[in-house]
Amino acid sequence: MKKTVIAYLHTHWDREWYREFEIFRLRLLRVFDEVLDLLEEEKIPSFYFDGQTCALEDYLQLRPEKESIIRKFILQKKLFIGPCYTLVDEFLTDEYCFEKNLEIGLKYSKDFGCEDFLGYFADTFGHSQAIPLILKKYGIDKAIVWRGVPNNLPSEFIFNGVKTVDLVRGYFNDIFSADVPLQDKAMFLKSNLDKIAEKSTDTLLLPIGADHLGVPIDINEQIEAVNGALEDYDIVLSSPFEYFERVKDNFKIEYNDELRDNSKTFILQGCYSARADIKKYSAKASEKLHIAQKLSKKFGDKYKTAIEYAYKLMLKNLAHDGICGCSTDDVHSENITRYKKVLQIADTIIREIQFENGTELVDFSEFETKDKKDYEVVSQKIGVEDDILYDTQKIPITEDFKPIYTCIKDSIEEKIGSLNADDNSIQNNKIALFVKNGKITVVDKVKNIEYTDFLKIIDFKDMGDTYNFAPDVNDKGKSAKVLSSKLLRYGHVQSAILIVAELGREKFKIEVSLNRNSDYLKFKIKWNNLHKNHLLQVRFNLKNLIKKTYYQMMGYLFERNFDCEYDIRKNLPKTRGLEAKTNTAPFQKNLYVEGINFRTEGIFEYEVYQNQLSLTILRAIGIISNPKNPARTTPAGPPIKVPCAQLLGLNEVIFEIGFKDIN
């Protein structure tokens, strides 16, 4: 008896990738025009539009006359959209944006009459266990995944409480669009269906479609012919929702960890660190926009429309080929423009709300700051005061430009304890940092634990591409040499020292600041990147072998285990079709290791080796997909050169370190 194969027609729509958005959008018009024609002529039963609504929004901006027929097909359950606005990366998108992604996508979908939803993450580069938790908050109890699923799971399993289906052979299936004989198509399908059948019961799921690919106009005839040639399978065109209904009793195995196994599919882990500039923009823009939204809700929500517009800009950047950093230079230039727009909107909303609802203003003149005992100036710039900028009855003139100071206020907590700093040290009652004999030592003064030679900047060659870091197997890395340190700023609330380190022709300026009663040392590192094809990390030497870390992801805290002796250099090159395992992993904002809390701004990748914890601060690379990448010898995209991904010129990273137990 033949097994039933539920096949669904789809296209995976990257808004921008190896071509820019407007170029792909013109292709979208052709692809979706044909889909609508096929639906109208009843040549296909249904079409699944990639689990996102942004592509439909893009289409309707240029084809507004098609809205009524689209609404008709959605109501007839022939066209499925949503629940997401865009297909974002799961590890590089925070909880604020991911939830907004669902809110906007669901609102749009329901307005069009769509009632059937599943979390569709067919091409996402691995899956966070936070995703099912968020899906359930929005009433979504089904999901489809592919990358990162370990080989020991069946096609149907329960992923952290959500019924989940693994696309065993992936979402990319363009065999019906290939110009090959029928018998070759049947043989190809049999080979793939046999592998899917190993993980499935008597009902299999088969996607038909690929990146930016339309539906073959003779798909029904092709399937009928192929079914005649297949002895064990009968392919039926339908939807993913029918498949879930047929296998609803098959979800027996529970899996509650993240899905980042790369033994059978690429998860492209170099994307956590490629193009560090857009990742820093993303973190900053998301945080500012979240603050603006909270303030807006508190004070009447009159900025609701502007905030949703800003979130749409943000989410367009978080589509995985955007935030992952594996697109053309022009694509990422547009990403940065969008981030700047988001920041402009968020900053303006925050300032206007402060102006309209009253905020504490301190009037400093250039020579009076020492008399303001509750405040301390940390920076100065020339600008115009907010009461002029945001008052619609005033306009700034030349005389209004004056020194604007950034200050920190002495809180009640800050009046407790002591703060000391000199050219070689900075410390309070809780934490201390010393520079001596070219080494940086940090002390946990509460527990009286000293970490000698605690922090180093390390440089490695990178033979990979935007998708995967690939080291030179003989490269052990070069360490920056500490040249000097000096007192940069001394105050009763905050002090700072400046450490200068040198690595080849590059000098690193490391500003370390500390507040009087703070648990955290704040590091700001600036340098001029002069080299191509390399990886920079800040390495921390801890006391014990690192076998376990706790990391923040989408507002949740999860545990991650490591084989701390694993070294990628001993496992290269990989044979075709395989991706090298790494000891790098993603996180967001907070990382806890051996009683130390690392707090970051726009750093998303860390690495573990023995007792060393490393934060990746730069990965300079010049090609989207390197066909000779020893960490992944099969291409992951086109071999397009992207010189801007080398990030030559000024770079800056910010992170904090404090002694905090996970509890």
C-alpha positions in Angstrom: 0.0 0.0 0.0 1.4 3.4 -1.0 2.1 6.0 1.7 0.4 9.3 1.4 2.6 12.3 0.8 1.0 15.7 1.6 2.7 18.2 -0.6 2.3 21.9 -0.2 3.2 24.6 -2.7 5.3 27.5 -1.4 8.0 30.0 -2.2 10.7 31.0 0.3 10.9 34.7 0.0 14.0 36.5 1.2 13.2 40.2 0.8 16.8 40.9 0.2 19.9 38.8 0.0 22.3 38.4 -3.0 20.1 41.0 -4.7 18.6 44.2 -3.3 15.0 44.5 -2.1 13.6 46.4 -5.1 15.1 43.9 -7.5 13.6 40.9 -5.7 10.3 42.7 -5.3 9.9 43.0 -9.1 10.5 39.3 -9.2 7.9 38.9 -6.5 5.3 40.5 -8.8 5.9 37.9 -11.5 6.0 35.0 -9.1 2.8 35.9 -7.1 0.9 37.1 -10.2 1.4 33.5 -11.5 0.3 32.0 -8.2 -2.9 34.1 -8.2 -3.6 33.1 -11.8 -3.2 29.4 -10.9 -5.5 29.7 -7.9 -8.1 31.6 -10.0 -8.0 28.9 -12.7 -8.2 26.2 -10.0 -5.0 24.6 -11.3 -3.6 24.4 -7.7 -5.6 23.8 -4.5 -3.7 26.2 -2.2 -0.5 28.1 -1.7 1.5 28.7 1.5 3.1 32.1 1.5 6.2 31.5 3.6 4.7 32.2 7.0 5.1 35.9 6.7 3.0 38.9 5.7 5.7 41.4 4.7 6.1 39.9 1.3 2.3 40.3 0.7 2.5 43.9 1.9 5.4 44.5 -0.5 3.4 43.0 -3.3 0.2 45.0 -2.7 2.1 48.3 -2.6 2.7 47.8 -6.3 -0.4 45.7 -7.1 -3.2 47.3 -5.0 -5.8 46.1 -7.4 -5.2 42.5 -6.4 -6.3 43.0 -2.8 -9.9 41.8 -3.3 -8.9 38.5 -5.0 -6.3 37.9 -2.3 -8.9 38.3 0.4 -11.2 35.9 -1.5 -8.5 33.2 -1.6 -7.6 33.6 2.0 -11.3 33.3 3.1 -11.6 30.2 0.9 -8.5 28.7 2.6 -6.6 28.6 -0.7 -4.0 31.1 0.4 -2.3 31.0 3.8 -0.3 34.0 5.2 1.3 34.8 8.6 1.6 34.6 11.5 4.9 36.5 11.3 5.6 39.9 9.7 9.0 38.8 8.5 11.1 35.6 8.9 13.5 36.8 11.5 16.6 35.1 12.8 15.8 33.4 16.1 19.1 34.0 17.9 19.7 37.6 16.8 16.2 38.9 17.5 15.2 39.9 21.0 11.9 39.3 22.7 10.6 42.8 22.1 11.0 42.5 18.3 10.0 38.8 18.1 6.7 39.5 19.9 6.1 42.6 17.8 6.8 40.4 14.8 3.9 38.1 15.7 1.6 41.0 16.8 1.9 42.8 13.5 1.8 39.7 11.4 -1.2 38.2 13.2 -3.1 41.5 13.0 -2.5 41.8 9.3 -3.3 38.2 8.6 -6.6 38.3 10.6 -7.6 41.5 8.9 -7.4 39.5 5.6 -9.5 36.7 7.1 -6.7 34.2 7.7 -7.6 31.9 10.7 -5.0 29.1 10.4 -1.5 29.7 11.8 1.7 27.8 12.5 5.2 28.9 13.4 6.8 28.5 10.0 10.6 28.5 10.4 11.7 26.4 7.4 15.0 28.1 6.7 15.9 29.7 10.1 19.5 29.0 11.0 18.7 26.8 14.1 15.9 27.3 16.6 15.8 28.7 20.2 13.8 26.9 22.8 12.3 30.3 23.6 10.3 30.3 20.4 7.7 27.8 21.4 7.1 29.6 24.6 6.4 32.8 22.8 4.3 31.1 20.1 2.0 29.7 22.9 1.5 33.2 24.3 -0.1 34.1 21.0 -2.2 30.9 20.7 -0.1 29.1 18.2 0.4 25.4 19.0 2.1 24.2 15.8 5.5 24.8 14.1 7.6 23.6 11.2 11.4 23.6 11.4 14.4 22.1 9.6 17.9 23.3 10.4 19.3 22.2 13.7 17.1 19.2 14.3 19.2 16.3 15.7 19.1 13.0 13.7 17.6 11.0 16.6 14.2 12.9 16.5 11.2 11.7 14.4 9.5 14.0 11.9 6.9 14.8 14.5 7.9 15.8 18.1 6.9 18.2 20.8 9.3 21.1 20.9 9.1 22.8 24.3 5.4 22.3 24.4 4.5 23.0 20.7 3.7 20.3 18.2 6.5 20.5 15.7 7.3 18.9 12.3 10.8 18.6 10.9 11.1 19.0 7.2 13.5 16.1 7.1 14.9 16.9 3.6 14.5 20.6 3.9 12.1 23.2 2.4 14.1 23.5 -0.9 12.6 21.3 -3.5 12.8 22.6 -7.1 12.7 19.2 -8.9 9.3 20.0 -10.5 10.9 23.2 -12.0 14.0 21.3 -13.3 14.3 20.5 -17.0 15.0 16.8 -16.5 13.2 13.6 -17.7 10.2 12.3 -15.7 12.0 9.2 -14.7 14.9 11.3 -13.2 12.3 13.3 -11.2 10.7 10.2 -9.9 14.1 8.7 -8.9 15.0 12.0 -7.1 11.7 12.1 -5.3 11.9 8.4 -4.3 15.4 9.0 -2.8 14.2 11.9 -0.7 10.8 10.4 0.2 12.6 7.2 1.4 14.6 9.4 3.8 11.5 11.2 5.0 9.7 7.9 5.5 12.5 6.7 7.9 11.4 9.5 10.3 7.6 9.4 9.5 4.6 7.1 9.7 2.3 6.4 6.8 1.8 10.1 6.0 4.8 12.2 4.8 5.2 16.0 4.4 6.8 17.3 1.2 7.4 21.1 0.4 7.4 22.0 -3.2 9.1 25.2 -3.9 12.4 27.1 -3.3 14.0 30.5 -2.8 12.2 33.1 -5.0 10.7 30.3 -7.2 7.3 30.3 -8.8 4.9 27.4 -9.1 5.2 25.3 -12.3 2.0 25.8 -14.4 1.8 22.1 -15.1 2.4 21.0 -11.5 -0.8 18.8 -11.5 0.2 17.0 -14.6 3.7 16.5 -13.3 2.5 15.0 -10.0 0.1 12.7 -11.8 2.9 11.4 -14.0 5.3 11.0 -11.1 2.7 9.2 -9.0 2.5 6.7 -11.8 6.2 6.1 -11.6 6.4 5.9 -7.8 5.7 2.4 -6.4 5.6 3.3 -2.7 4.2 6.9 -2.5 1.2 8.8 -3.6 1.7 12.6 -3.7 -1.4 14.7 -2.9 -1.4 18.5 -3.2 -2.8 20.1 -0.1 -1.6 22.3 2.8 0.6 21.9 6.0 -2.6 22.2 8.0 -4.0 19.0 6.5 -0.8 17.2 7.4 -1.0 18.3 11.0 -4.6 17.0 11.2 -3.6 13.6 9.7 -0.6 13.2 12.1 -2.2 14.8 15.2 -1.7 11.6 17.3 1.9 11.1 16.3 3.5 13.7 18.6 4.9 11.5 21.4 8.5 12.5 21.8 9.3 15.7 23.8 12.4 17.8 23.2 13.0 20.9 25.3 16.5 22.0 24.3 17.6 24.4 21.5 17.8 23.0 18.0 21.4 23.7 16.9 22.6 20.3 15.8 24.6 20.6 12.5 25.3 16.9 11.8 22.8 16.8 8.9 22.0 20.5 8.1 24.0 23.7 8.1 23.2 26.1 10.9 25.7 28.7 9.6 27.1 29.8 13.0 29.4 32.5 11.6 26.3 34.6 11.2 26.3 35.4 14.9 29.4 37.6 14.4 29.4 38.6 10.7 29.0 42.4 10.1 29.2 43.4 13.8 28.2 47.0 12.8 24.6 46.0 11.9 24.3 43.8 15.0 25.3 46.8 17.3 22.8 49.0 15.5 20.1 46.3 15.9 20.7 46.0 19.7 20.7 49.7 20.2 17.6 50.4 18.0 15.6 47.6 19.6 16.3 48.8 23.1 15.5 52.5 22.3 12.3 51.5 20.5 11.2 49.4 23.4 11.7 52.3 25.8 9.8 54.6 23.4 6.9 52.1 23.3 6.7 51.8 27.1 6.7 55.6 27.5 4.2 56.1 24.8 1.8 53.6 26.5 2.3 55.3 29.8 1.4 58.7 28.5 -1.6 58.1 26.3 -0.2 56.0 23.4 -0.5 58.8 20.9 2.7 57.6 19.1 1.3 54.1 18.5 1.2 54.4 14.7 4.8 55.8 14.6 6.0 53.1 16.8 4.4 50.3 14.6 6.0 52.0 11.6 9.4 51.9 13.3 8.9 48.3 14.3 8.2 47.4 10.7 11.4 49.0 9.6 13.2 47.1 12.4 11.7 43.8 11.5 12.6 44.2 7.8 16.2 44.4 9.0 15.8 41.3 11.2 14.9 39.0 8.3 17.6 36.4 8.6 19.7 37.3 5.5 19.8 40.9 6.8 20.6 40.6 10.5 22.8 37.6 9.8 25.1 39.7 7.7 25.2 37.4 4.6 23.9 39.8 2.0 25.4 42.3 -0.5 27.0 45.5 0.7 24.1 47.5 -0.8 21.6 45.5 1.2 23.4 46.1 4.4 23.8 49.8 3.6 20.0 50.0 3.4 19.8 48.1 6.7 21.9 50.8 8.4 19.7 53.5 6.9 16.6 51.7 8.4 18.3 51.4 11.8 19.1 55.1 11.7 15.4 55.9 11.0 14.3 53.7 13.9 16.7 55.5 16.2 15.5 58.9 15.0 11.9 57.9 15.6 12.6 56.3 19.0 14.8 59.2 20.2 12.3 61.8 19.1 9.4 60.1 20.8 11.4 59.7 24.1 12.5 63.4 24.0 9.0 64.7 23.1 7.4 62.7 26.0 10.0 64.0 28.4 9.4 67.5 27.2 5.6 67.3 27.3 5.4 65.5 30.6 8.1 67.2 32.5 11.6 66.0 33.3 14.4 67.1 35.7 16.6 69.6 33.8 19.9 70.8 35.1 21.3 74.0 33.9 25.1 73.9 33.6 27.4 76.5 32.3 30.9 75.6 31.3 32.5 76.7 34.6 29.8 75.8 37.1 29.8 72.0 36.9 32.0 71.5 40.0 29.3 73.2 42.1 26.5 70.7 41.2 27.3 68.2 43.9 24.6 65.7 43.0 25.7 65.4 39.4 28.9 64.5 37.5 29.6 65.4 33.9 30.9 62.5 31.8 30.7 64.0 28.3 30.0 67.3 26.4 28.8 68.2 22.9 27.5 71.3 21.1 23.7 71.2 20.6 20.3 72.8 21.2 18.3 72.3 24.3 15.2 70.1 24.1 12.7 72.9 25.1 13.6 74.7 21.9 13.8 71.6 19.6 10.4 70.2 20.7 8.4 73.4 21.2 6.4 74.0 18.0 6.3 77.7 18.8 10.1 78.0 18.7 12.8 77.4 16.1 16.5 77.2 16.9 18.9 80.0 15.9 22.6 80.1 15.9 22.7 81.6 19.4 20.8 78.6 20.8 23.7 76.2 20.1 25.6 75.8 23.3 27.4 73.1 25.3 25.1 70.1 26.2 26.4 67.9 29.0 25.8 64.2 29.7 25.7 63.7 33.4 25.2 60.9 35.9 23.2 61.7 39.1 24.4 60.6 42.5 21.7 58.3 43.8 21.2 57.2 47.4 23.0 53.9 46.6 25.9 55.7 45.0 26.5 57.6 48.3 27.4 54.3 49.9 30.9 52.9 49.5 34.1 54.2 48.1 35.6 54.7 44.7 39.4 55.0 43.9 41.3 55.2 40.7 44.8 56.0 39.5 46.9 55.4 36.4 47.1 51.7 37.0 43.9 50.7 38.9 40.3 51.4 39.5 38.2 49.9 42.3 35.3 50.2 44.7 34.2 48.0 47.6 33.1 45.2 45.3 35.3 44.9 42.3 38.8 46.0 41.3 41.0 46.1 38.2 44.8 46.5 38.1 47.3 46.9 35.3 50.7 45.6 36.1 53.6 44.2 34.0 51.5 44.2 30.9 48.7 42.1 32.4 45.2 43.0 33.4 44.0 41.6 36.7 40.5 41.7 38.1 39.5 41.0 41.7 36.2 39.9 43.2 36.6 41.8 46.5 33.5 40.3 48.0 34.7 36.7 47.7 38.4 37.7 47.7 39.1 35.9 44.4 41.8 37.3 42.1 41.9 36.6 38.3 45.4 37.3 37.1 46.0 38.0 33.4 42.2 38.0 33.2 41.6 39.7 29.9 43.4 39.6 26.5 42.5 40.7 22.9 43.3 37.8 20.5 43.5 37.9 16.7 43.0 34.9 14.4 43.0 34.4 10.6 39.6 33.7 9.0 39.5 31.6 5.8 35.7 31.4 5.8 32.9 33.6 4.7 29.9 35.5 6.1 28.2 32.2 7.0 31.0 30.3 8.7 34.3 31.2 10.5 37.1 28.9 9.3 40.5 29.1 11.1 43.9 28.3 9.7 44.6 25.0 11.4 48.2 26.2 12.3 47.1 29.6 13.6 47.2 29.7 17.4 46.3 33.4 17.5 48.2 36.6 18.3 47.7 38.5 21.6 47.6 42.3 21.9 50.3 43.7 24.1 49.4 46.2 26.9 51.5 49.3 26.4 50.2 51.7 29.0 47.4 52.8 31.3 46.4 56.2 32.7 43.7 57.9 34.7 41.1 59.2 32.3 38.5 60.6 34.6 38.2 60.8 38.4 34.9 61.6 40.1 33.0 60.8 43.3 30.3 59.0 41.3 32.2 57.5 38.4 35.9 57.1 37.5 37.6 55.7 34.4 41.1 54.6 33.3 42.4 54.2 29.8 44.5 51.1 28.8 46.3 51.1 25.4 47.2 47.8 23.8 48.9 47.1 20.5 48.6 44.2 18.0 50.7 44.7 14.9 49.8 48.1 13.4 46.5 48.3 15.4 46.2 50.0 18.7 43.3 49.3 21.0 42.0 52.0 23.4 40.3 50.2 26.3 38.3 52.6 28.6 37.4 50.9 31.9 34.8 52.8 34.0 33.3 52.1 37.4 30.6 53.7 39.5 31.0 54.0 43.2 28.6 51.3 44.2 28.4 49.3 41.0 29.0 45.6 40.7 30.2 46.0 37.2 33.3 47.2 35.4 32.3 48.7 32.0 34.7 48.3 29.1 34.6 50.4 25.9 37.1 49.3 23.3 37.9 51.4 20.3 40.3 50.6 17.5 41.0 51.2 13.8 40.7 47.9 11.9 43.4 47.8 9.3 43.3 44.1 8.4 41.1 41.8 6.3 40.0 38.3 6.8 40.4 37.9 10.6 38.6 37.3 13.8 39.0 39.4 17.0 38.0 38.1 20.4 38.3 39.3 24.0 39.4 36.3 25.9 38.9 35.8 29.6 40.9 33.3 31.6 38.7 31.7 34.3 39.6 29.4 37.2 38.0 26.2 36.0 37.2 24.2 32.9 34.0 25.6 31.4 31.5 22.8 30.9 28.3 24.8 31.4 27.1 28.4 30.7 23.8 30.2 31.3 22.7 32.6 28.6 19.9 35.0 27.9 17.7 34.5 24.9 14.5 36.4 24.2 14.1 37.4 27.8 14.6 33.8 29.1 17.6 32.3 30.8 18.8 28.9 29.5 21.6 26.4 30.3 24.0 25.3 27.6 26.6 22.5 28.0 30.0 22.3 26.2 32.7 19.9 25.5 35.4 22.3 26.6 38.2 20.3 25.0 36.7 20.5 21.5 38.9 22.4 19.0 37.6 23.1 15.5 41.2 23.3 14.2 41.5 19.5 14.8 38.4 18.8 12.7 39.1 20.5 9.4 38.6 20.5 6.5 35.1 19.1 6.3 34.0 16.8 3.6 31.4 18.1 1.1 27.9 18.4 2.6 29.1 18.7 6.2 29.6 21.8 8.4 32.2 21.9 11.1 31.0 21.8 14.7 32.2 24.8 16.7 32.3 25.8 20.4 30.8 29.1 19.5 27.3 29.9 20.5 24.7 32.7 20.4 23.4 34.8 23.3 21.6 38.1 24.0 22.7 40.7 26.5 23.6 38.4 29.5 26.0 35.5 29.9 26.8 33.8 33.2 29.9 31.6 33.5 31.6 30.4 36.7 30.0 33.2 38.9 30.8 36.0 36.4 28.1 37.9 34.5 29.0 39.3 31.1 26.6 42.0 30.0 27.0 43.2 26.4 25.6 45.7 23.9 25.4 44.2 20.4 27.7 41.3 21.0 25.9 38.0 20.2 28.7 35.3 20.0 30.9 33.7 22.6 33.3 30.7 22.5 34.4 28.2 25.1 37.7 26.4 25.2 39.0 24.8 28.3 39.0 27.5 31.0 38.8 30.3 28.4 35.6 32.3 27.6 35.9 34.5 24.5 33.5 37.2 23.3 33.8 37.8 19.5 34.1 41.6 18.9 34.9 41.5 15.1 34.8 39.1 12.2 36.2 40.7 9.1 35.5 38.8 5.9 35.0 39.7 2.3 32.8 37.2 0.5 29.2 36.0 1.1 29.9 32.3 0.5 33.4 31.0 -0.1 33.3 27.8 -2.2 36.7 26.8 -0.6 35.6 27.4 3.0 37.3 24.5 4.9 34.6 24.7 7.6 31.8 24.0 5.0 33.0 23.0 1.6 29.4 23.1 0.1 28.3 26.6 -0.8 25.7 28.3 1.4 25.0 31.1 -1.0 26.6 32.9 -4.0 30.4 33.7 -4.1 29.8 37.5 -4.2 32.5 39.8 -2.9 31.4 42.1 0.0 34.4 44.4 0.8 32.3 46.4 3.4 32.0 43.2 5.5 35.7 43.6 6.3 34.7 46.5 8.6 37.9 48.5 7.9 38.2 51.7 9.9 37.0 52.7 13.3 35.2 50.0 15.4 33.9 50.1 19.0 32.4 47.5 21.4 30.9 47.9 24.9 30.5 45.2 27.5 30.4 44.9 31.3 31.8 42.3 33.8 30.5 41.7 37.3 30.8 38.9 39.8 27.2 37.6 40.0 26.0 34.1 40.6 23.3 32.8 38.4 21.0 32.5 41.4 
